[in-house]
Amino acid sequence: MTRDRIGFTTGIVHADRLAGVEHGGVHQAIHTSAQFGFERVEDLIGVFQGTVKGSFNYARQGTPTTAALEAKITQLEQGCDTVCFATGMGALAAVFLTLLKAGDHLVSSRFVFGNTTSLFGTLRDLGIEITLVDPSSVGAVAAVVRPNTRMVFVETIANPGTQIPDLPGIGALCRQAGLLYVVDNTVTSPALFVPRRVGASLVVNSLSKTLGGHGAALGGAVTDTGEFDWQDYPNIFRNYRRGDPAYWGLQQIRKKALRDMGASLSSEQAHQISLGTETLALRVNRSSATALELARFLRSHPATSAVHYPGLEEHPQFDLAREWFGAGSWLLSFDLRDVHALTGVIDALRIPIKATGLGDTRTLIIPVAPTIFWEAGPEVRRDMDIADGMIRISVGLEESSDLLQDFEQALRLA
Ligand SMILES: *Cc1c(COP(=O)(O)O)cnc(C)c1O
């Protein structure tokens, strides 16, 4: 079976057995060994010198269980290799800290995950220059590129406002300018979008969200799409300019971030996430369909002043979302007209869980300004179009009729 001839879910549910499994198990085993021994010392020496490939040494740098998950994500993202981390933030920190250095310039969407914005503060203190732009127009990105620009970073669908960058336009710009194009695919996931198709160089996924999908495990991943020529990238250390250039970038990320910084994914968590990926497309299709119904209901309700959802015709990037994602995803947000009703409405809901997470089997809800964007302050909130009455919903797998009824009764309080 080759991956271009089989469907997404066919591929994922059979992926574990492709590399061979012990005792005919249908899943990869959970390998909890912290170290791995060798029959011959030459092999141990070879692992350190990079001449023996595919062997495990010390679990900080991977186990057979994390490697099986990496292979699965590589397949989903149609890439050439993946490195997993303990969390999505671990994966993002790895990309920025191992591929950028003082004096480099990073162009990023200004609509990014709150903790990523906070991480940018750390990068600035380390001497990395960062310019934030509205990436819905490629012109805004092109206008700020300078000789020391190394990387462009965007998220596919921004949380909580659901802004979408000009993903193909930025891909073309990066290719022409020789820039690394890093796409955080967490909200769309490879079930809706494969960033390699728009020329992304690296894809980051938080596995804690829809990929794992059950709110039961944390993880993150960086996938190399094979689209970028690492021979042109000035920040690859001499030690990692060895072997096939296609692997230089992830080789450096694996050594400098996973080995030296140690945000390693455990085998138990990798197994949980791996099970979750088997139903990824089923869950994303179901929750996206419900999210569209809910978005349409909220739009027509007099208590709301705006609904942010890429599946609605009035969304500024509706056409792009339809062409590239085929759906609007499970993430939506809306603004209550009356800010004073914010807590009353949310407390009146019986089904959604009041929680900060995303991409769960259960619907999760949170008021944005007083929680996840509280620390950012009013100026950042204004820049990111976050209204005081904004409510974010991560739609789960409940029957849509139950959710609609619940919102209908709760919004009577607004
Ligand atoms: C949650 C999230 C992250 C961080 O992932 P964790 O696994 O929680 O560390 C990064 N990017 C986006 C878009 C996210 O939603």
The ligand as an ORCA input file, in Angstrom:
! r2SCAN-3c Opt
* xyz 0 1
  C      -2.560     24.629     22.344
  C      -1.815     25.210     21.234
  C      -0.407     25.208     21.260
  C       0.361     24.678     22.423
  O       0.161     23.304     22.619
  P       0.316     22.606     24.048
  O       0.306     21.169     23.695
  O      -0.842     23.035     24.902
  O       1.610     23.066     24.624
  C       0.256     25.753     20.178
  N      -0.406     26.276     19.129
  C      -1.755     26.294     19.072
  C      -2.421     26.871     17.881
  C      -2.500     25.764     20.123
  O      -3.836     25.791     20.074
*
